[in-house]
Amino acid sequence: MLQIGHRQCLGLLAARLLVCWLWLLGLLVTFPAPIAAHTTLVRSAPAAGAVVTQPPQAVRFWFNEPIERHFSRIEVFRVMLDSTTGAVKPGPRIDQGWLPGPRTAREVGVRLPDTLEPGRYLVQWAVLAIDAHRTQGSFMFTYDPSSAT
């Protein structure tokens, strides 16, 4: 009967662990995109920096993968200027909650008031994808009916 010593057994275990780690590293190098992929914002309406001539009824987002609405937020604020520094800061929050839709979806949005006043608006968002990655950002858009040509 073949007997393996304690040191030989530990050596074999260490060699197997090393082979497994090298195999995993090879997978990471060979297929980096699917493993490192995170949720990204594909587009929004209104778009970042847009000047719209008609009042939008909603702010909509399209992501590359579904997000979990219950653990995400989209907030729209009227932009105010600090009277002393002139810096842009969030004013009153004006969004009226999520648009109807499923709990998880790639397209989500929030409703805006029917009587949106002309001005600049700040959109702040933080979403949790169904793969548990968190993504966030912000942008501004302007509603200016006088800019129609």
Buried (B, 14 or more C-beta within 10 A) or exposed (E): EEEEEEEEEEEEEEEEEEEEEEEEEEEEEEEEEEEEEEBEBEEBBBEEEBEBEEBBEBBBBBBEBBBBBEEBBBBBBBBBEEEEEEEEEBBEEBBEEBBEEEEBBBBBBBBBEEEBEEEBBBBBBBBBBBEEBEBEBEBBBBBEEEEEE
